[in-house]
Amino acid sequence: MSTPLTIALDAMGGDHAPEIVVEGASLARERFPNLRFLLFGDEAQLRPLLAKHPKLLEHSEIRHTDQVVTNDMKPAMALRNARNSSMRLAINAVHGGEAEGIVSAGNTGALMVLSTVVLKTLPGVDRAAIAGYLPSVRGDVVMLDLGANLDCDANNLVQFAIMGDVFAKTVLGLPEPAVGLLNVGEEDQKGHEYVREAAAILRESDFSLKFHGFVEGNDVLEGKVDVAVIDGFTGNVALKSAEGVVKFYSTLLKEAFQSSLLARFGYLFARSALRKVRERVDPRQYNGATMLGLNGVVVKSHGGTDALGFANAIGVAADMGSFGYNAKIIAEFERFETDRVPQTKTPTPA
């Protein structure tokens, strides 16, 4: 990335803010040296932290506010009573064109509502969706929606499929990602009607999206598709279940290697391989859920992450901003709508 890019940071959002926000921004600049940051938060706390990172300080600006959206604040209350919060002001910076995107580890519901109200959705997008990616046997898999829309119709799923396709191309660098609809089976007659209807639309369209068809939950981690699409209720449950399984097996492995002296010796021989596994499934490497479909880049970091995880969330925002994700979304929706319009044939002269 050679063009300067400005990212707004909700410096007070998250369990370990503002320390991990500043440290994460410093790490992110090592990968993206042309990043510039607007940090919204308490200047008395931020100034000493930035002083520890001189290079970051040169490319950062503090916008002071002492108002914060707390983790337990209801989205409606944040909308009414937190107009000067670090989260709201960071979103406003994107709306005003001062920043390409925002990264926040704060209240997810508030971030979704505030971003939707302030930034609005892109042309052709009815609802924004939360997208993230997770590891599979074949590589990383994009999944959406992860909780923004508990109830969806067929058109919502079709739009999510298009947004996920562009996200996989932009952030993961996949030239032709395979897109699947998460379902209870691969057969055409299975699943809710709106899922079957969405599949029919994607199959029948002349749009260039590579539609794989239905996939089941186990297919996602096997890497049968690059993008898995479903409603927010199911997507959130699937993601949390996958995270729970990883933690469960990590606990079992730890207990097994501590169970006897022989097992501890075995760990010494397996340590290098286990380190590779741990790095592959490290949630910090996949931190940064993106709210796709908004008129601006909005990335949600896990609230309990560390500096490395926050830096990776910034990296997602930088990739989306530098490669023009939203412009590509608008173009793809225009193409899709054009392809869906029946083409009338000109009658052949008698």
C-alpha positions in Angstrom: 0.0 0.0 0.0 1.6 3.2 -1.2 -1.2 5.7 -0.9 -1.7 7.3 2.6 -4.7 6.0 4.3 -6.4 7.4 7.5 -8.1 5.1 10.0 -10.3 6.4 12.8 -9.8 4.4 16.1 -12.3 4.2 19.0 -9.4 4.4 21.4 -11.5 3.8 24.5 -13.5 0.8 23.3 -12.7 -2.7 24.5 -11.7 -4.5 27.7 -8.0 -3.3 27.6 -8.3 0.1 26.0 -6.6 2.4 25.4 -3.3 0.5 25.9 -3.9 -2.2 23.3 -5.3 0.3 20.8 -2.1 2.3 20.8 0.1 -0.8 20.8 -2.0 -2.3 18.1 -1.8 0.8 15.9 2.0 0.8 16.3 2.2 -2.9 15.2 -0.1 -2.2 12.3 2.1 0.6 11.0 4.9 -2.0 10.7 2.9 -3.8 8.0 1.2 -0.7 6.6 3.8 2.2 6.9 1.5 4.6 5.1 -1.3 4.4 7.7 -2.3 7.5 9.6 -4.6 7.4 12.7 -7.2 9.6 14.3 -7.5 8.4 17.9 -10.7 9.4 19.7 -10.6 9.3 23.4 -9.2 10.7 26.7 -6.1 12.7 25.7 -4.7 12.5 29.3 -4.5 8.7 28.9 -3.6 8.6 25.2 -0.7 11.2 25.1 1.7 9.2 27.5 0.9 6.0 25.6 1.7 7.5 22.2 4.9 9.0 23.6 6.2 5.4 23.9 5.8 5.0 20.2 7.5 8.1 18.5 6.9 6.9 14.9 3.3 6.3 15.6 3.0 9.7 17.3 4.3 11.4 14.1 1.4 9.9 12.1 -1.4 10.2 14.7 -3.8 12.8 15.9 -5.7 12.7 19.2 -9.3 14.0 19.2 -10.2 14.4 22.9 -13.4 13.2 24.4 -14.2 11.8 27.8 -17.4 10.1 26.8 -17.4 6.4 26.2 -19.9 3.8 25.0 -19.8 1.2 27.7 -20.1 -2.5 27.0 -23.5 -2.7 28.8 -25.0 0.4 27.1 -28.1 -0.3 25.0 -27.7 0.7 21.3 -30.7 3.0 21.5 -29.2 4.8 24.5 -25.9 5.1 22.7 -27.7 6.6 19.8 -29.5 9.2 21.9 -27.0 10.0 24.7 -23.5 9.2 23.4 -23.2 11.7 20.6 -19.7 12.8 21.8 -18.4 9.3 22.6 -15.2 8.1 21.2 -17.1 5.6 19.1 -19.6 8.1 17.7 -16.9 10.7 16.9 -14.8 8.1 15.1 -17.8 7.0 13.0 -18.5 10.7 12.2 -14.9 11.0 11.0 -15.6 8.4 8.4 -18.9 10.0 7.4 -17.2 13.4 7.1 -14.5 12.0 4.8 -11.6 12.5 7.3 -11.0 8.7 7.6 -11.5 5.8 5.2 -12.6 3.5 8.0 -13.1 2.9 11.7 -11.9 0.2 14.0 -13.5 -0.4 17.4 -13.3 -3.1 20.1 -16.3 -1.6 21.9 -20.0 -2.5 22.2 -20.9 -4.5 19.1 -24.6 -3.6 19.1 -23.9 0.1 19.6 -21.3 0.1 16.8 -23.7 -1.6 14.4 -26.6 0.8 15.1 -24.5 4.0 15.2 -22.7 3.0 12.0 -25.9 2.2 10.2 -27.6 5.4 11.2 -24.6 7.7 10.5 -23.1 6.0 7.4 -26.2 4.5 5.9 -26.1 1.4 3.6 -24.6 1.4 0.1 -26.8 1.6 -3.0 -28.5 -1.8 -3.6 -27.9 -3.0 0.0 -30.9 -3.5 2.2 -29.1 -4.6 5.3 -25.5 -4.5 6.5 -24.0 -7.9 7.5 -21.2 -8.8 9.9 -18.5 -10.8 8.2 -15.5 -12.6 9.6 -13.1 -15.3 8.5 -11.9 -18.5 10.2 -9.4 -21.2 9.3 -10.2 -24.4 7.4 -8.3 -27.4 6.0 -7.8 -25.6 2.7 -7.4 -22.0 3.8 -9.4 -19.2 5.3 -13.2 -19.1 4.9 -15.3 -16.0 5.0 -18.6 -16.3 7.0 -21.5 -13.9 7.1 -23.8 -12.9 8.6 -22.4 -13.3 12.2 -25.2 -11.7 14.1 -26.4 -8.4 12.6 -29.6 -9.9 11.1 -31.3 -12.6 13.1 -34.1 -12.9 10.5 -33.4 -12.8 6.8 -35.2 -13.3 3.5 -33.9 -14.7 0.2 -32.8 -11.3 -1.1 -30.8 -10.6 2.0 -28.9 -13.8 1.6 -28.2 -13.1 -2.1 -26.9 -9.7 -1.1 -24.7 -11.2 1.6 -23.3 -13.7 -1.0 -22.3 -10.8 -3.3 -20.7 -8.9 -0.4 -18.9 -12.0 0.8 -17.6 -12.7 -2.6 -16.1 -9.2 -3.0 -14.7 -9.4 0.6 -12.9 -12.7 -0.2 -11.4 -11.2 -3.3 -10.4 -8.0 -1.6 -9.1 -9.1 1.8 -8.1 -12.7 1.2 -6.9 -12.2 -2.4 -8.9 -15.0 -3.9 -9.5 -14.5 -7.6 -12.6 -16.7 -7.9 -14.0 -17.6 -4.4 -16.6 -20.4 -4.2 -19.7 -19.2 -2.4 -22.1 -21.6 -0.5 -25.3 -21.3 1.5 -25.1 -22.9 4.9 -28.0 -25.4 5.2 -29.0 -28.6 7.0 -28.2 -30.7 3.9 -26.9 -30.4 0.4 -30.1 -31.6 -1.3 -32.2 -29.0 -3.1 -35.4 -29.8 -1.2 -33.8 -29.3 2.3 -33.8 -26.2 4.5 -36.0 -23.2 5.0 -37.8 -21.8 2.0 -35.9 -18.5 2.0 -32.6 -20.4 1.8 -33.9 -22.5 -1.1 -35.2 -19.4 -2.8 -31.8 -17.6 -2.4 -30.1 -20.6 -4.0 -32.4 -20.6 -6.9 -31.7 -16.9 -7.5 -28.0 -17.4 -7.4 -28.2 -20.5 -9.7 -30.4 -18.9 -12.3 -28.6 -15.6 -12.5 -26.1 -14.9 -15.3 -24.0 -13.1 -12.7 -20.4 -14.2 -12.6 -20.4 -15.2 -8.9 -19.1 -18.8 -8.5 -22.0 -20.4 -6.6 -21.2 -23.8 -5.1 -24.7 -24.6 -3.7 -25.6 -25.8 -0.2 -23.0 -26.7 2.4 -23.3 -28.2 5.9 -21.6 -27.0 9.0 -18.7 -29.5 8.8 -18.1 -28.5 5.2 -17.1 -25.0 6.3 -14.0 -26.1 8.3 -13.2 -28.7 5.6 -12.9 -25.7 3.2 -15.4 -26.8 0.6 -16.2 -23.2 0.0 -14.4 -19.9 0.4 -17.5 -18.0 1.5 -20.3 -19.4 3.7 -23.6 -17.4 3.8 -26.4 -17.7 6.3 -28.7 -15.6 8.5 -27.2 -13.9 11.5 -28.7 -16.2 14.1 -27.3 -19.3 12.6 -24.0 -17.7 11.7 -23.4 -16.5 15.2 -24.2 -19.9 16.7 -21.9 -21.6 14.2 -19.0 -19.2 14.9 -19.3 -19.5 18.7 -19.6 -23.2 18.4 -16.4 -23.4 16.4 -14.6 -21.2 18.8 -15.8 -23.3 21.7 -14.5 -26.5 20.0 -11.0 -25.0 19.6 -10.9 -24.0 23.2 -12.2 -27.4 24.3 -9.5 -29.3 22.4 -6.8 -26.9 23.5 -7.8 -27.7 27.1 -7.8 -31.4 26.5 -4.3 -31.3 24.9 -3.0 -29.3 27.8 -4.4 -31.7 30.3 -3.1 -34.7 28.4 0.4 -33.5 28.2 0.4 -32.7 31.9 -1.1 -36.1 32.9 2.2 -38.0 33.4 6.0 -37.6 33.3 6.0 -39.6 30.0 3.4 -37.3 28.5 5.6 -34.3 29.4 8.5 -35.8 27.7 6.3 -36.4 24.7 5.4 -32.7 24.7 9.1 -31.8 24.3 9.2 -33.7 21.0 5.8 -32.4 19.8 6.3 -28.8 20.9 7.3 -27.5 17.5 4.3 -29.1 15.7 1.9 -28.0 18.4 3.2 -24.4 18.1 2.3 -24.5 14.4 -1.2 -25.7 15.2 -1.7 -23.0 17.9 -0.6 -20.3 15.5 -3.0 -21.7 12.8 -6.0 -21.5 15.0 -5.0 -18.4 17.1 -8.1 -16.2 17.2 -5.9 -13.1 17.1 -4.9 -13.9 13.6 -8.6 -13.8 12.5 -9.6 -10.8 14.6 -11.6 -8.1 12.9 -15.2 -8.7 11.9 -16.3 -6.3 9.2 -19.7 -4.7 8.8 -20.2 -5.1 5.1 -22.7 -3.0 3.1 -22.2 0.4 4.9 -21.0 3.6 3.2 -17.7 3.4 4.9 -15.3 0.7 6.3 -16.3 -0.4 9.8 -14.3 -3.2 11.5 -15.2 -4.6 14.9 -12.4 -6.0 17.0 -13.0 -8.6 19.7 -13.3 -6.7 23.0 -10.9 -8.9 24.9 -8.1 -9.1 22.3 -4.5 -8.0 22.8 -2.3 -5.6 20.7 -1.6 -8.2 18.0 -5.3 -9.0 17.6 -6.2 -5.3 17.3 -3.4 -4.7 14.8 -4.9 -7.5 12.6 -8.3 -5.8 12.8 -6.7 -2.6 11.6 -5.1 -4.6 8.8 -8.5 -5.7 7.7 -9.7 -2.1 7.5 -6.5 -1.1 5.7 -7.0 -3.8 3.1 -10.6 -2.8 2.5 -9.8 0.8 2.2 -6.7 0.6 0.1 -8.3 -1.8 -2.4 -11.6 0.1 -2.7 -13.9 -2.5 -1.3 -17.0 -0.3 -1.3 -16.6 0.9 -4.8 -16.3 -2.8 -5.9 -19.5 -3.6 -4.0 -21.4 -0.8 -5.8 -20.2 -2.0 -9.1 -21.1 -5.7 -8.4 -24.6 -4.8 -7.3 -25.1 -2.8 -10.4 -23.9 -5.7 -12.5 -26.1 -8.2 -10.6 -29.3 -6.1 -11.0 -28.5 -5.7 -14.7 -28.1 -9.5 -15.1 -31.4 -10.1 -13.4 -33.4 -7.9 -15.8 -34.9 -10.2 -18.5 -33.4 -9.2 -21.9 -36.2 -8.8 -24.5 -35.3 -10.1 -27.9 -35.8 -7.9 -30.9 -38.4 -9.5 -33.3 -36.9 -10.9 -36.4 -38.3 -9.1 -39.5 -40.6 -11.3 -41.6 
